[in-house]
Amino acid sequence: MISKELLSEVVGLCCGVKSIRNSEVVYWFNCIGEVRESSINIYELAHKCKDYCCFSFGIKLYSEVRKRDSRCCISKNRDGEMINKQIIGKTEPEAIFKAAEWVLRFKGIK
């Protein structure tokens, strides 16, 4: 659902997804040579992805929940570069994660 690269960028640690339980993403990270574990609410993580794209690249993500799916629209950035992209997911967090992954690829980070 969310890649190791995106999670690491958003959380600010070298980490990876261990599991997703209910609405919690459980992830591991390395702390002074020791592997530790933490978790974050999936909706909070989706919001952090939106903030990351906005503050790091000036790209805004707008999400919308619909009857059959959820969509995330990617808006232009502060450099005046026009981006018109719409990402579809089964859930709102999935659409946001896919859109943030697209932003990472678009900006050449992945």
C-alpha positions in Angstrom: 0.0 0.0 0.0 2.8 2.5 0.9 6.4 1.9 -0.3 9.4 1.8 2.0 10.8 4.9 0.1 7.7 7.0 0.7 7.3 6.0 4.3 11.0 6.8 4.9 10.6 10.2 3.3 7.4 11.1 5.3 8.5 9.7 8.6 12.1 11.0 8.3 13.7 7.7 9.2 15.1 4.7 7.3 12.1 2.3 7.7 9.8 -0.1 6.1 6.2 -1.4 6.5 5.9 -4.5 8.7 2.1 -4.8 8.5 -1.2 -3.0 8.2 -3.7 -3.9 10.9 -7.2 -2.3 10.9 -6.3 1.4 10.5 -2.7 1.2 11.8 0.5 0.9 9.8 3.1 -0.9 11.8 6.6 -0.1 10.6 10.2 -0.9 11.6 13.1 1.5 11.8 16.8 1.4 12.7 17.7 3.3 15.9 21.4 3.3 16.8 22.0 -0.1 15.4 18.8 -1.6 16.9 15.7 -2.4 14.9 12.6 -0.9 16.6 8.9 -0.9 15.8 6.3 1.8 15.8 2.8 2.5 14.4 0.8 5.3 12.9 -2.8 5.7 12.1 -3.3 5.2 8.3 -5.3 8.5 8.0 -2.7 10.4 9.9 0.0 8.9 7.6 -2.1 9.9 4.5 -2.3 13.5 5.9 1.5 13.5 6.4 2.0 12.4 2.8 -0.1 15.4 1.7 2.0 17.7 3.9 5.2 16.2 2.6 4.3 16.8 -1.0 3.2 20.4 -0.3 6.1 21.5 1.8 8.8 19.6 0.0 7.7 20.2 -3.6 4.9 22.8 -3.6 2.6 20.1 -5.0 -0.9 19.9 -3.4 -2.9 16.7 -3.2 -6.7 17.0 -3.0 -8.6 13.8 -2.1 -12.2 13.0 -2.6 -14.2 9.9 -1.4 -16.8 8.7 -3.9 -19.4 5.9 -3.9 -17.2 3.4 -5.7 -13.7 4.7 -5.2 -11.6 7.5 -3.9 -9.6 10.0 -6.0 -6.6 12.2 -5.4 -5.9 15.1 -7.7 -2.4 16.5 -8.0 -2.3 20.3 -8.4 0.4 22.6 -9.8 3.4 23.5 -7.8 4.8 26.9 -6.8 7.2 27.0 -9.8 4.2 27.5 -12.0 4.6 24.1 -13.6 1.2 22.7 -14.5 0.4 19.2 -13.3 -3.0 17.8 -14.1 -3.1 14.2 -12.8 -5.8 12.2 -11.1 -5.1 9.0 -9.2 -7.7 6.5 -8.2 -7.7 4.1 -5.3 -10.1 1.8 -3.5 -9.8 3.9 -0.3 -8.8 7.5 0.4 -5.5 6.7 2.0 -4.6 4.3 -1.0 -5.3 7.1 -3.5 -3.2 9.6 -1.5 -0.3 7.1 -1.2 -0.4 6.4 -4.9 -0.4 10.1 -5.7 2.5 10.8 -3.3 4.4 7.9 -4.9 3.7 9.5 -8.3 5.1 12.8 -7.0 8.3 11.1 -5.8 8.8 9.5 -9.3 7.9 12.8 -11.0 10.4 14.7 -9.0 13.1 12.0 -9.6 13.5 10.9 -6.0 12.5 7.3 -6.6 
